[in-house]
Amino acid sequence: MSPERLRLADDHAAVAVRPAGLAELAATIEALGLSRPRPVVAVVGGAGLMDDDDLTDLFAHLIATAISRLGAVAVDGGTDAGVMRLLGRSRESGAFPLVGVAALGTVVFPGNPGGAEAVPLEPHHSHFVLVPGADFGDEAPYLARTATLLAGGAPSATILVNGGEIAFEDCQLSVAEHRPVLVLGGTGRTADRIAAAAADPAACRDERAVELALSPWVRVTDVHNRRDAVAKLLELLEPGPEI
């Protein structure tokens, strides 16, 4: 399966592959040419109702810095919106590989008009896995499995920032892959619902939030405590026995 080269906005380019389904994903990952095993950080969620300055600082000085320090590969949803845009812009220097996993019907790039609500690919990504699907969320199983395959047996972790309904599925799929999830409480919406459930599960009426909060694969930290957030992420990505 040969990769293709995409021309993106602002004269950026990226390597892309297109699996026909989940059964082809392992061969597709091989075609990306990224060395394995190595740590992987998957970033999921959204940016709804968050302050732009706070988000930019979060990605530049916490998430991207930790990924670079670990020599990790980052994986996200690949679109030029929300946390994907922030993660892409935080790696403008090319300090780490960034793989976007997106459903073809939800994105626009030369030769692919996408659907009615399609958005551009984020141009600072180095690689893309373009998967079947017409709706946002169709990429979720591919994203979760891509992170596992890229790690190749090395530690991997998922970071949840903010997020809407799809973020619950992303977290559930990470847990199903036996990948720890670090929930950044204080970033809003889904992340805060899970953090609240972790603090007082008996008082929470959101069953999905409680299930995730009580999972041994889920850790919660306060985004305002940057030292603790970085320490927890590094701890999750240190080689060692499974949880």
N, C-alpha and C positions, 0 to 999 in steps of 0.2 A: 504494500500500500504506500504509494508515493505521496510525500507532503507537497503542498503548494505554497506559493509565496503571495501574500495579500498586500496590496497597497492600501494604506490607511490615511487618515487625515494628517495634515501637516508634514507630509513626506515621510511618514513612518511606515515601516513594513513589519510583517510578522509571518511566522511559519504556521500553516494550518493543515489539519487533517479532518476527514469527514467519515466517521464510522457509519455503517448502515444500520447498526443496532448495538445493543450491549454485548452481544456475542463477539463482535469485532473489535471491541474497545481495547483489549490487551494488545492486539497486533497494531492498532492505531497508535497507542502510546509508544511502542517500540519505534515507530516511524518518526516520532518527534525528535529523536536523537538526544534526549536529555539523559545524563549519566545517572545511574542508580546503583545501589540504594543511597538515598539521601533524605534528610528530614523534609516534611511537607507541612505547610500551613494553609488550610482552607479557610477563606474568609467569606462568611455569609451574612445576610441581613439586609438592612436598608439604611436610609438616612432621613426618614420622615420626621419632621418636627424638631430636628436638631440644628444647632447653630453651626454655620459653615466654618467659622474660625475654630471652634472646639473640635470639629471633625478633622479639619486639616492638621491640627496639632496632634490629635490622637494617632492619625495614620503616619505622619512624618516622624514623630518622636517616640512612638511606642511600637506600633505594629511593623512598619517597614524596618525600623532599627533592629528589632528582634529577629526578623526574617534574615536580614543581612548578617547579623552576628552568628546565626546558626548555620549559614551556608545553605539555607533551605530553598525549596521551590514553593512559590505561592500559587494557589488555585482559587479562582472565583468565577462569577457569572459572565464576565467578559464584556458587558455593555457599558456604554459611555453614560453612566448614571449611577447615583448613589455611592455605595461603598466601593463598587468596581472602578468608578471614575477616580475616587480618592486614592485607592490603592495603586492604580496605574500612574497617577501623577506623582505619587510618593516615590516611585522607582524610576524617575526620568533619567537618573544617572546609569541605569542598567545594572544596579548592584545585585539583582537576583532575577532568575527566570520567573515570569508571571504568565500562567496558563489560564486563559478564559474558556469556560465551557458554556456554550450558548446554543439554544435551539434555532435552527435555520430560519424558521418562520418569524422569529422575534427580532432579527437583526438585519441591518442594511450594510452592504459593502459592495464594491464593484462586481457586477455580475449576479448579485443576489438582492432583489428588491424587498424581500421579506413581506410580511403581512401589513394590514392596515395600521397596527400599533407598533410596528417595528422601530427599533432605535439603532443608531450607529454602534459599531464596535469601538471599544475604548482603544485609542491609538498607541498607548505606551505599553501595551501587552507585548510580550515577545513571542507567544505561541497561542494558538486557538484550537480547541476541539469543537467542531461544528456538528451538532447532532440532530437527528430527526425530531420534528415537533413544530407545532404552530402556535403554542401558547407558552407564556411565561410559567415556569415550573416544570415544563417537560424535560428541561435539562437536569433537574435535581438528581435523579438516580445516576446519571452519567458523571455529574460533578463529584458525587460521593465516591464512586468507584474509581474515577480518575485519580483522586488524591491517594487512594490506597495503592493503585498500580504504580504511580510515580514514586511512592516511598520505597517500594520494592523490599519491604521488610524493615526499613528504618522507621523510627517513630514519626507519627503524624498527629496533628491536632486541628480541630476546627475552632475558629473564633466567631462568636455571634455578636454582631453590633446592631442594636436597634432591631429592625426587621418587621415584616408584616406576616401574612398567613403562610407564605411559602417558607419562611424561616423555620416554622415548626417542622415542616417536612424535611428541610435540610438537616436540622439537628437530629431528628429521628433516624434519618438515613446514616448519619455519621455514627450514631450509637449502634445501629445495626452492623456497621462495618467494624465495630470495636475500636472506634477512634474517639478519644476524649474530646469533649466540647468545653471550651472556656467561654462562659457567658459574661459579657461586660455589662454588669448592672450599672444603671445611671445613664445609659445611652438611649433609653426610651422603648416604648412599645413591647415587642415580644421579649426582648432581653430583660426588661424590667418586670414583665409578668412572671418569667421564670425565676428571677431573683427574689421576687416577693413570695413565690411559692416555696422557694428554698428556705426563706426566713421563717415562714409560718404556713406549712402545708395544710394544716387543719382549717385555716381561714380562707384558703384559696378555692374558688369555685371553678377554676379553669383546669379541667382534668388533664389536658395535654401539658400544661405548664407544670402541674404537680408530678406527672409521670416523669418528665424530663428532670425536674429538680431533684427527685429522689433516686435517679439513676446513678449507679456508681461511676458512670462514664462522664458525668457532668460536674463541672466545677464553676463556681460563681465568684466573681470578684467585683469590687467597686472601681469603675473606670477612673474615678478621681484619685485613687491610690495607685499611681503609676508603678511605684516600686513593687507592690504586691502583684499587680497584673503581669508585669514582666517576669517576676519570679515564678509565678504559677505557669506561665507559658513555657518558660525554659525547663521547668520541672517536668511538664507533660512531654516534652520532646527529648528528654534525656533517655538513652537506651536503658532498658531494664525490664523486669517482669511485667506481664499484663496486670491491669487493675483487678 
